[in-house]
Amino acid sequence: IFKLEEVALHNSAEDIWMAIHNKVYDITKFIDEHPGGMEVLIENAGLEATYAFEDVGHSLDARDLLSQYYIGDLHEEDRTAKAATAAATEEGGVSSNVVMVMGVAVLAAISFYVFSNKA
């Protein structure tokens, strides 16, 4: 069990911890593999990063991959209702971010089809 104070100490490219959904992850070894680049990881290093994680709309594969870096739970005093709510959404239904991303993907596919047929 980790306090946010301890998580905050791990805030550099060489040592990245973050709290997501009231769980703590050491993602140091993942920094070079992150498809979104290392900058966003460094920006959220040492923080409660649930909102940043959910705002991107990570895939189920990304969520499964995250479990490999789990090192413990966030201390009860530092847990947030927002993280708990986001976790419940993750378990029980489709996030609005996922719906939005799917909608954008469909529009992009339709646009590509329409414009490629005009040529």
C-alpha positions, 0 to 999 in steps of 0.5 A, a space after each residue: 500500500 502506497 501513499 501519494 507522497 511516496 508515489 510523488 517521489 518517482 517522477 523522472 524518466 528513470 523512475 516513473 510511478 503513477 496512480 490509476 484507479 487507486 492502484 499504483 504502477 511502476 511503468 519505468 520499463 514501459 517508457 520506451 514502448 508507450 505508443 503515445 510517447 514518453 512525454 505524456 508519461 513523464 508529465 504524469 509521473 508521480 501523480 494520481 493519473 486516472 483522469 489523464 489515463 481515461 481522457 485518452 481512451 485506452 484500449 482493452 489491450 492497454 488496460 491489460 498491459 497496465 496490469 503487468 506494472 501493478 505494484 500495489 494499492 493506493 492508501 485509503 486516505 489518498 483514494 479518490 472518488 473520481 478514480 473509483 467512479 472511473 473504475 466502476 465505469 471501466 468494469 460495468 459499461 462503455 466509457 463515453 471516451 470509447 464511444 467518442 473515439 469509435 464515432 470519430 473512427 467511423 467518420 474518418 472511415 466514411 470520409 476516406 471512402 467518400 473522398 477516395 472514390 471522387 479521385 
